[in-house]
């Protein structure tokens, strides 16, 4: 139900804006701390750009008006396609953000 509300709100917000932003839901089965981080956060954004065999990405986590953002890193496209959240957010950083939520 939580995801339906977030999806409905984001759909309304994006359709009413002048610029259309393509969004996509990404699910992770990476376990602790990634799953806990996603469940506790209000919204998690994975921002990335692909360039041949490299992907540059970062993660933004929103909770109670606070933003927690990881530093941008470059990962292989293969690693990104198999585990996007885990490859873009180091486990230690995910634990640190989770402790702040």
C-alpha positions as CSV (number, residue, x, y, z in Angstrom):
1,X,0.0,0.0,0.0
2,X,2.9,2.3,0.8
3,X,4.4,1.8,-2.7
4,X,1.0,2.5,-4.3
5,X,0.7,5.8,-2.6
6,X,4.3,6.8,-3.5
7,X,3.8,5.7,-7.0
8,X,0.4,7.6,-7.4
9,X,1.9,10.7,-5.9
10,X,5.0,10.6,-8.1
11,X,2.8,9.9,-11.2
12,X,0.7,13.0,-10.4
13,X,3.8,15.1,-9.7
14,X,5.6,14.1,-12.9
15,X,2.6,14.4,-15.2
16,X,1.9,17.9,-14.0
17,X,5.4,19.2,-14.4
18,X,6.6,20.8,-17.7
19,X,9.5,18.3,-18.0
20,X,8.8,14.6,-18.1
21,X,11.2,12.5,-16.0
22,X,11.4,8.8,-16.7
23,X,11.2,6.8,-13.5
24,X,11.5,3.2,-13.0
25,X,11.1,0.9,-9.9
26,X,14.1,-1.1,-8.9
27,X,13.8,-3.8,-6.3
28,X,16.7,-5.3,-4.5
29,X,17.3,-8.7,-2.9
30,X,20.6,-7.7,-1.5
31,X,19.5,-8.1,2.2
32,X,20.9,-6.2,5.1
33,X,21.5,-3.2,5.1
34,X,20.0,-2.4,1.7
35,X,16.6,-3.9,2.1
36,X,16.2,-2.3,5.6
37,X,17.3,1.0,4.2
38,X,14.7,0.9,1.4
39,X,12.0,-0.2,3.8
40,X,12.7,2.6,6.4
41,X,13.2,5.4,3.8
42,X,10.3,7.4,2.4
43,X,12.0,7.5,-1.0
44,X,15.2,6.1,-2.5
45,X,16.5,7.4,-5.8
46,X,19.2,5.8,-7.9
47,X,20.7,8.4,-10.2
48,X,22.8,6.9,-12.9
49,X,24.2,7.5,-16.4
50,X,25.6,4.8,-18.7
51,X,28.6,5.1,-21.0
52,X,29.5,1.9,-22.9
53,X,31.0,-0.4,-20.3
54,X,30.9,2.0,-17.3
55,X,28.0,3.4,-15.3
56,X,28.3,6.4,-13.0
57,X,25.8,6.3,-10.2
58,X,24.8,7.7,-6.8
59,X,22.0,7.0,-4.3
60,X,19.7,9.6,-2.6
61,X,17.7,8.6,0.5
62,X,14.8,10.8,1.7
63,X,13.3,10.5,5.2
64,X,11.4,13.1,7.2
65,X,12.5,16.0,5.0
66,X,16.2,14.9,5.3
67,X,18.3,13.9,2.4
68,X,21.2,11.5,2.7
69,X,23.3,11.2,-0.5
70,X,26.2,8.9,-1.5
71,X,29.2,10.1,-3.4
72,X,29.1,9.4,-7.1
73,X,31.1,6.3,-8.2
74,X,31.8,4.5,-11.4
75,X,31.0,0.8,-11.6
76,X,30.9,-1.7,-14.5
77,X,27.7,-1.9,-16.4
78,X,27.5,-5.6,-15.7
79,X,27.7,-5.1,-11.9
80,X,25.1,-2.3,-12.1
81,X,22.7,-4.4,-14.2
82,X,22.8,-7.3,-11.7
83,X,22.7,-5.4,-8.4
84,X,22.1,-1.6,-9.0
85,X,21.7,-0.5,-5.4
86,X,24.4,-2.7,-4.0
87,X,27.0,-1.6,-6.6
88,X,26.2,2.1,-6.2
89,X,26.2,2.3,-2.4
90,X,28.9,0.7,-0.4
91,X,27.8,-1.5,2.4
92,X,29.4,0.7,5.1
93,X,27.7,3.8,3.7
94,X,24.4,2.0,3.6
95,X,24.8,1.1,7.3
96,X,25.7,4.7,8.1
97,X,22.7,6.1,6.3
98,X,20.4,3.4,7.9
99,X,21.6,4.4,11.4
100,X,20.6,8.0,10.7
101,X,17.0,7.2,9.6
